[in-house]
Amino acid sequence: MPFTAYYLSPEGKLQRDLTEKEIKAAFESKQGLLWVEDNGRLLKRGVNFLAHALIDNILPTVDKMTELSEEIEEEVNSNA
């Protein structure tokens, strides 16, 4: 297989070695975290590259979670 794929579901279940069909389904679900690696090339590029790749993919998720928590907080405070 020319790639390795991992998927962490919203429930916290980690799936490894996904098929192309499973990758497509995970991507289209827009839930959880999907990681597709091109036969280890990503890791061969070094720690800095890997760190930037993780940050680029995780920070938008953290930002979205922050926005949602702020909306929840505002709603709770307005109903108090």
C-alpha positions as CSV (number, residue, x, y, z in Angstrom):
1,M,0.0,0.0,0.0
2,P,1.5,3.4,-0.9
3,F,0.2,5.0,2.3
4,T,-0.6,4.3,5.9
5,A,-3.8,5.8,7.5
6,Y,-4.9,6.3,11.0
7,Y,-8.3,7.5,12.2
8,L,-9.2,8.6,15.8
9,S,-13.0,8.5,16.1
10,P,-14.9,11.1,18.2
11,E,-15.4,8.2,20.7
12,G,-11.6,7.8,21.0
13,K,-11.2,4.5,19.1
14,L,-8.0,4.4,17.0
15,Q,-8.2,2.6,13.7
16,R,-5.0,1.7,11.8
17,D,-4.2,0.7,8.2
18,L,-7.5,2.0,6.8
19,T,-8.5,1.1,3.2
20,E,-9.1,3.8,0.7
21,K,-12.9,3.3,1.2
22,E,-12.4,3.8,5.0
23,I,-10.3,6.9,4.5
24,K,-12.9,8.4,2.2
25,A,-15.7,7.7,4.8
26,A,-13.6,9.1,7.6
27,F,-12.8,12.3,5.6
28,E,-16.4,12.8,4.5
29,S,-17.7,12.3,8.1
30,K,-15.9,15.5,9.1
31,Q,-15.5,14.0,12.6
32,G,-12.6,12.7,14.5
33,L,-9.0,13.0,13.4
34,L,-7.7,11.5,10.2
35,W,-3.9,11.1,9.5
36,V,-2.6,9.7,6.2
37,E,1.1,9.1,5.8
38,D,2.9,8.6,2.5
39,N,4.9,5.4,3.4
40,G,6.8,7.1,6.2
41,R,8.1,10.0,4.1
42,L,6.6,12.4,6.6
43,L,8.6,11.0,9.4
44,K,11.8,11.0,7.2
45,R,11.5,14.7,6.9
46,G,12.4,15.2,10.5
47,V,10.8,16.2,13.8
48,N,10.4,19.9,12.9
49,F,8.4,19.0,9.8
50,L,6.2,16.5,11.8
51,A,5.6,19.1,14.5
52,H,4.5,21.7,12.0
53,A,2.3,19.2,10.3
54,L,0.6,18.3,13.6
55,I,0.2,21.9,14.6
56,D,-1.2,22.9,11.2
57,N,-3.8,20.1,11.6
58,I,-4.5,20.2,15.3
59,L,-4.7,24.0,15.9
60,P,-7.7,24.6,13.7
61,T,-9.6,21.8,15.7
62,V,-8.5,23.4,19.0
63,D,-9.6,26.8,17.7
64,K,-13.0,25.4,16.7
65,M,-13.4,23.8,20.1
66,T,-12.6,27.1,21.8
67,E,-15.2,28.9,19.7
68,L,-17.8,26.3,20.7
69,S,-16.9,26.4,24.4
70,E,-17.2,30.2,24.3
71,E,-20.6,30.0,22.7
72,I,-21.8,27.5,25.3
73,E,-20.4,29.7,28.1
74,E,-22.3,32.7,26.7
75,E,-25.5,30.7,26.5
76,V,-25.1,29.4,30.1
77,N,-24.4,33.0,31.4
78,S,-27.4,34.5,29.5
79,N,-29.7,31.8,31.0
80,A,-28.4,32.2,34.5
